[in-house]
Amino acid sequence: MANLSWLFELRGEVKGKSNYILLLLGLFGILLVWLLLTMGENPLVPSGILPKPTKVVSAYGDLLHDNELVRNITTSYALNLGGYIKALLWSLPLGFLVGLFPLFRGSFQHVVNALRYLPLTAVTSLFIVWFGIYTEMKMNFLAFGIFLYLLPTIIQRIDEVEDVYLTTVYTLGASKWQTFRSVYFPAVMSKLSDDIRVLTAISWTYIIVIENIGSEGGLGFLLHGPSARQGRVDKMFALLILIMVIGVVQDRFFKYLDRKIFPHKYQLKENLEDNKQQNLASDTMDFIGNVFGYVFLAIYALLMINEYTGIVDNFQPLHYFFGDRLWVINLVYFLSLSGVMYRLLKRK
């Protein structure tokens, strides 16, 4: 029993295989309680409130067959990416202006702080008046919601830049532009990447709210539309679980990108844990990821060429899955391709 005392240490760390074991125990415990509450002909919790796990699993088949689940997933995901891109385009220049220059900080700092208290659901009607009820409105609404959180965060990250780095570049005679390029921008972006990961959960909340408007599809539309009208609680639970899974996968992907773009954030920790030896499992996963990445880029290029040239008649999967949000996926593709080309040229 003494060997397990670490399980009850205050702020104790879970390391190695123990992390996976405890994760499986937690999931098994939740599933067991769920089964106990819904088992039998007269369950403790009625099926109209909490459906059986088997019923939720079978609901995915109905969603695929009756509600074009895959298409609705891609529609929502494109909306999510588009909202992030627009929010970053708005918040980065404004955030650096307000955070770096006293003129803008004195003029707009209090306005920025006040914006955090703006209830987004209250401005939904305004966005409908301005942009209609379709993709443009939904993406701008989502971008605005992310923008409200990102803008003050960027200003805060600028204030957190350590003076030692600024003193060093000033000693070397750096200009304002050089100071921004070599200190402020990399320092802020390396921390902002973690903030963007946290905002993933918030962005999906706004997506589910806004997709209830109009009939363009998406996971929010499925939740509030067909599933609710039919009283299919099992479908609702299936969609909620799916959203959580997508969010976790997206968070893991953002962390992977963060490790690649800002490796210095992890070097000290990895050196201490691995004693400056490369982790074979990590290298293997990187190799597999690179292979799949190159294959994906090649396949997407072929699909995109076909979309705009019509080489294969009546075959436009990209437009089918993403609709008028396809520009977001194309932009992400070209950014990814540019990153790959930059890495290849840098190696040479």
C-alpha positions as CSV (number, residue, x, y, z in Angstrom):
1,M,0.0,0.0,0.0
2,A,3.0,2.3,0.7
3,N,3.9,2.1,-3.0
4,L,0.6,3.6,-3.9
5,S,0.8,6.5,-1.5
6,W,1.8,8.8,-4.4
7,L,-1.7,8.6,-5.7
8,F,-2.8,10.8,-2.8
9,E,0.1,13.3,-2.7
10,L,-1.0,16.9,-2.9
11,R,-0.3,18.1,-6.5
12,G,1.4,14.8,-7.2
13,E,2.4,14.0,-10.8
14,V,1.1,11.1,-12.9
15,K,3.9,9.8,-15.0
16,G,4.6,7.1,-17.5
17,K,2.2,4.2,-17.9
18,S,0.3,5.1,-14.8
19,N,-1.3,7.9,-16.8
20,Y,-2.8,5.5,-19.2
21,I,-3.9,3.0,-16.6
22,L,-5.7,5.7,-14.5
23,L,-7.3,7.1,-17.7
24,L,-8.7,3.6,-18.5
25,L,-9.9,3.2,-14.9
26,G,-11.7,6.6,-15.0
27,L,-13.4,5.8,-18.3
28,F,-14.3,2.3,-17.1
29,G,-15.8,3.8,-13.9
30,I,-17.9,6.3,-15.8
31,L,-19.2,3.6,-18.2
32,L,-20.0,1.3,-15.2
33,V,-22.0,4.0,-13.5
34,W,-23.8,4.7,-16.8
35,L,-24.6,1.0,-17.2
36,L,-25.9,0.7,-13.6
37,L,-28.2,3.7,-14.0
38,T,-29.7,2.5,-17.3
39,M,-29.8,-1.3,-17.0
40,G,-33.0,-3.3,-16.8
41,E,-36.6,-2.7,-18.0
42,N,-37.2,-0.1,-15.3
43,P,-33.8,1.7,-15.0
44,L,-33.0,4.1,-12.2
45,V,-32.9,6.9,-14.8
46,P,-35.5,6.8,-17.6
47,S,-34.2,6.3,-21.2
48,G,-35.8,9.7,-22.1
49,I,-33.2,11.4,-19.9
50,L,-30.2,9.0,-20.0
51,P,-30.2,6.5,-22.9
52,K,-28.4,3.2,-22.6
53,P,-24.7,3.1,-23.8
54,T,-25.6,0.6,-26.5
55,K,-28.4,2.8,-27.8
56,V,-25.9,5.7,-28.1
57,V,-23.5,3.6,-30.0
58,S,-26.1,2.5,-32.4
59,A,-27.2,6.1,-32.9
60,Y,-24.0,6.7,-34.8
61,G,-25.2,4.4,-37.5
62,D,-28.5,6.3,-37.8
63,L,-26.6,9.6,-37.9
64,L,-24.4,8.3,-40.7
65,H,-27.3,6.9,-42.7
66,D,-30.0,9.5,-42.1
67,N,-28.1,12.8,-41.2
68,E,-24.9,12.8,-43.3
69,L,-22.8,12.9,-40.2
70,V,-19.4,13.1,-41.9
71,R,-20.5,16.1,-44.0
72,N,-21.8,17.9,-40.9
73,I,-18.6,17.2,-39.1
74,T,-16.5,18.7,-41.9
75,T,-18.9,21.7,-42.2
76,S,-18.5,22.5,-38.5
77,Y,-14.7,22.0,-38.6
78,A,-14.3,24.4,-41.6
79,L,-16.4,26.9,-39.7
80,N,-14.1,26.5,-36.6
81,L,-10.9,27.0,-38.6
82,G,-12.3,30.0,-40.5
83,G,-13.3,31.6,-37.2
84,Y,-9.8,31.1,-35.8
85,I,-8.2,32.5,-38.9
86,K,-10.3,35.6,-38.9
87,A,-9.9,36.1,-35.2
88,L,-6.1,36.0,-35.5
89,L,-6.1,38.4,-38.4
90,W,-8.1,40.9,-36.3
91,S,-6.5,40.4,-32.9
92,L,-2.8,40.1,-33.7
93,P,-2.3,43.6,-35.2
94,L,-4.7,45.3,-32.8
95,G,-3.2,43.5,-29.8
96,F,0.4,44.5,-30.6
97,L,-0.7,48.1,-31.3
98,V,-2.5,48.4,-27.9
99,G,0.1,46.4,-26.0
100,L,3.2,48.1,-27.4
101,F,2.4,51.8,-27.9
102,P,1.2,54.1,-25.1
103,L,-0.9,56.1,-27.5
104,F,-3.1,53.1,-28.3
105,R,-2.9,51.6,-24.8
106,G,-4.1,54.8,-23.3
107,S,-6.9,55.2,-25.8
108,F,-8.2,51.6,-26.0
109,Q,-7.0,49.6,-23.0
110,H,-10.2,50.2,-21.0
111,V,-12.4,49.5,-24.0
112,V,-10.6,46.2,-24.5
113,N,-11.2,45.3,-20.9
114,A,-14.8,46.2,-21.1
115,L,-15.3,44.0,-24.2
116,R,-14.6,40.9,-22.1
117,Y,-18.0,41.4,-20.3
118,L,-20.0,41.6,-23.6
119,P,-22.5,38.7,-23.6
120,L,-22.1,37.1,-27.1
121,T,-25.5,35.6,-27.3
122,A,-26.9,39.1,-26.9
123,V,-25.3,40.3,-30.1
124,T,-26.5,37.4,-32.2
125,S,-29.3,39.4,-33.6
126,L,-26.9,42.2,-34.7
127,F,-24.8,39.8,-36.6
128,I,-27.9,38.4,-38.4
129,V,-28.9,42.0,-39.4
130,W,-25.4,42.7,-40.6
131,F,-24.5,39.5,-42.4
132,G,-27.7,37.4,-42.8
133,I,-28.1,33.9,-41.5
134,Y,-25.6,31.8,-43.4
135,T,-21.9,31.1,-43.4
136,E,-20.6,34.7,-43.4
137,M,-22.6,35.6,-40.3
138,K,-21.7,32.4,-38.5
139,M,-18.0,32.7,-39.2
140,N,-17.8,36.3,-38.3
141,F,-19.8,35.7,-35.1
142,L,-17.4,32.9,-34.1
143,A,-14.3,35.0,-35.0
144,F,-15.7,37.8,-32.9
145,G,-16.2,35.5,-29.9
146,I,-12.6,34.3,-30.2
147,F,-11.4,37.8,-30.8
148,L,-12.9,39.0,-27.5
149,Y,-10.7,36.5,-25.6
150,L,-7.6,36.8,-27.7
151,L,-7.2,40.5,-27.8
152,P,-6.7,41.1,-24.0
153,T,-4.6,37.9,-23.8
154,I,-2.1,39.3,-26.4
155,I,-1.8,42.5,-24.4
156,Q,-1.2,40.5,-21.2
157,R,1.4,38.3,-23.0
158,I,3.3,41.4,-24.1
159,D,3.4,42.7,-20.5
160,E,4.8,39.3,-19.5
161,V,7.9,39.6,-21.7
162,E,10.9,39.5,-19.4
163,D,13.0,42.7,-19.1
164,V,16.2,40.7,-19.4
165,Y,15.6,39.9,-23.1
166,L,14.8,43.6,-23.8
167,T,17.9,44.8,-22.0
168,T,20.0,42.4,-24.0
169,V,18.7,43.5,-27.4
170,Y,18.9,47.2,-26.4
171,T,22.5,46.6,-25.3
172,L,23.2,45.2,-28.8
173,G,21.8,48.3,-30.4
174,A,18.6,46.8,-31.8
175,S,16.0,49.1,-33.4
176,K,12.3,49.1,-32.4
177,W,11.5,46.8,-35.4
178,Q,14.4,44.4,-34.5
179,T,13.2,44.3,-30.9
180,F,9.7,43.5,-32.0
181,R,10.8,40.9,-34.5
182,S,13.4,39.1,-32.2
183,V,11.8,39.5,-28.8
184,Y,8.2,40.6,-28.6
185,F,6.7,38.6,-31.5
186,P,8.3,35.2,-30.8
187,A,7.8,35.5,-27.0
188,V,4.1,36.4,-27.4
189,M,3.4,33.8,-30.1
190,S,5.0,31.0,-28.1
191,K,2.7,31.6,-25.2
192,L,-0.3,32.5,-27.3
193,S,-0.3,29.1,-28.9
194,D,-1.3,27.6,-25.5
195,D,-4.1,30.2,-25.1
196,I,-5.4,29.2,-28.6
197,R,-5.6,25.6,-27.4
198,V,-7.6,26.6,-24.4
199,L,-10.0,28.6,-26.6
200,T,-10.8,25.4,-28.6
201,A,-13.5,24.4,-26.1
202,I,-15.0,27.9,-26.2
203,S,-15.1,28.0,-30.0
204,W,-17.0,24.7,-30.1
205,T,-19.6,26.2,-27.7
206,Y,-20.2,29.1,-30.0
207,I,-20.4,26.9,-33.0
208,I,-23.1,24.8,-31.5
209,V,-25.1,27.9,-30.6
210,I,-24.7,29.7,-33.9
211,E,-25.3,26.6,-36.2
212,N,-28.9,26.5,-34.8
213,I,-29.6,29.4,-37.1
214,G,-30.3,28.7,-40.7
215,S,-30.2,25.2,-42.3
216,E,-26.6,24.8,-43.6
217,G,-25.9,21.8,-41.5
218,G,-23.2,21.2,-39.0
219,L,-23.1,19.4,-35.6
220,G,-25.0,22.3,-33.9
221,F,-27.7,22.0,-36.5
222,L,-28.0,18.2,-35.9
223,L,-28.2,18.8,-32.1
224,H,-30.9,21.5,-32.2
225,G,-32.6,20.3,-35.4
226,P,-33.4,16.7,-36.4
227,S,-32.3,15.1,-33.1
228,A,-34.3,17.5,-30.9
229,R,-37.4,17.5,-33.1
230,Q,-37.4,13.7,-33.1
231,G,-36.8,13.4,-29.4
232,R,-33.7,11.3,-30.1
233,V,-31.8,11.7,-26.9
234,D,-29.5,8.9,-27.9
235,K,-28.5,11.0,-31.0
236,M,-27.9,14.0,-28.8
237,F,-25.6,12.1,-26.5
238,A,-23.8,10.6,-29.5
239,L,-23.2,14.0,-30.9
240,L,-22.0,15.5,-27.6
241,I,-19.5,12.6,-27.2
242,L,-18.4,13.1,-30.7
243,I,-17.8,16.9,-30.1
244,M,-15.7,16.1,-27.1
245,V,-13.6,13.6,-29.0
246,I,-13.1,16.1,-31.9
247,G,-12.1,18.7,-29.3
248,V,-9.5,16.4,-27.7
249,V,-8.1,15.4,-31.1
250,Q,-7.9,19.0,-32.1
251,D,-6.2,19.9,-28.8
252,R,-3.6,17.1,-29.4
253,F,-3.0,18.3,-32.9
254,F,-2.4,21.9,-31.7
255,K,0.0,20.6,-29.1
256,Y,1.9,18.7,-31.8
257,L,2.1,21.8,-33.9
258,D,3.2,23.8,-30.9
259,R,6.0,21.4,-30.2
260,K,7.2,21.7,-33.9
261,I,6.9,25.5,-34.2
262,F,8.2,26.3,-30.7
263,P,10.5,23.4,-29.7
264,H,12.4,25.6,-27.2
265,K,9.4,25.4,-24.8
266,Y,10.0,21.7,-24.4
267,Q,13.7,21.3,-24.6
268,L,14.5,21.7,-20.9
269,K,11.7,19.3,-19.9
270,E,12.7,16.7,-22.5
271,N,16.4,17.0,-21.5
272,L,15.6,16.3,-17.9
273,E,13.2,13.4,-18.6
274,D,15.2,11.7,-21.4
275,N,18.7,12.7,-20.2
276,K,19.4,14.3,-23.6
277,Q,18.6,11.1,-25.5
278,Q,16.1,11.1,-28.3
279,N,12.9,9.2,-27.7
280,L,12.6,6.4,-30.2
281,A,8.8,6.3,-29.9
282,S,8.6,10.1,-30.6
283,D,10.9,9.8,-33.6
284,T,8.8,7.0,-35.0
285,M,5.6,8.9,-34.6
286,D,7.2,12.0,-36.2
287,F,8.2,9.8,-39.2
288,I,4.7,8.3,-39.6
289,G,3.2,11.8,-39.2
290,N,5.5,13.2,-41.9
291,V,4.7,10.3,-44.3
292,F,0.9,10.7,-43.8
293,G,1.3,14.5,-44.1
294,Y,3.1,14.3,-47.5
295,V,0.5,11.8,-48.8
296,F,-2.3,14.0,-47.6
297,L,-0.8,17.1,-49.3
298,A,-0.5,15.2,-52.6
299,I,-4.0,13.7,-52.5
300,Y,-5.5,17.1,-51.6
301,A,-3.7,18.8,-54.4
302,L,-5.2,16.3,-56.9
303,L,-8.7,16.8,-55.4
304,M,-8.3,20.6,-55.5
305,I,-7.2,20.5,-59.2
306,N,-10.2,18.3,-60.0
307,E,-12.6,20.7,-58.2
308,Y,-11.6,23.6,-60.4
309,T,-10.9,21.8,-63.7
310,G,-13.6,19.1,-63.7
311,I,-11.2,16.4,-65.0
312,V,-13.5,13.8,-63.3
313,D,-17.1,14.8,-64.1
314,N,-19.6,14.8,-61.2
315,F,-16.9,14.3,-58.6
316,Q,-16.3,17.2,-56.3
317,P,-15.9,15.8,-52.8
318,L,-14.3,19.0,-51.4
319,H,-17.3,21.1,-52.3
320,Y,-19.6,18.4,-51.0
321,F,-18.0,18.3,-47.6
322,F,-17.1,21.9,-47.1
323,G,-19.4,23.9,-49.4
324,D,-18.8,27.7,-49.4
325,R,-16.3,27.2,-46.5
326,L,-13.8,25.4,-48.8
327,W,-11.7,28.6,-49.0
328,V,-10.7,28.0,-45.4
329,I,-9.4,24.5,-46.1
330,N,-7.6,25.7,-49.2
331,L,-5.9,28.4,-47.2
332,V,-4.9,26.0,-44.5
333,Y,-3.6,23.7,-47.2
334,F,-1.4,26.4,-48.8
335,L,-0.1,27.4,-45.3
336,S,0.8,23.8,-44.6
337,L,2.4,23.4,-48.0
338,S,4.4,26.6,-47.4
339,G,5.6,25.3,-44.0
340,V,6.8,22.1,-45.6
341,M,8.6,23.9,-48.4
342,Y,10.3,26.2,-45.8
343,R,11.4,23.2,-43.8
344,L,12.9,21.5,-46.8
345,L,14.7,24.6,-48.0
346,K,16.0,25.2,-44.5
347,R,17.5,21.7,-44.3
348,K,19.3,22.3,-47.6
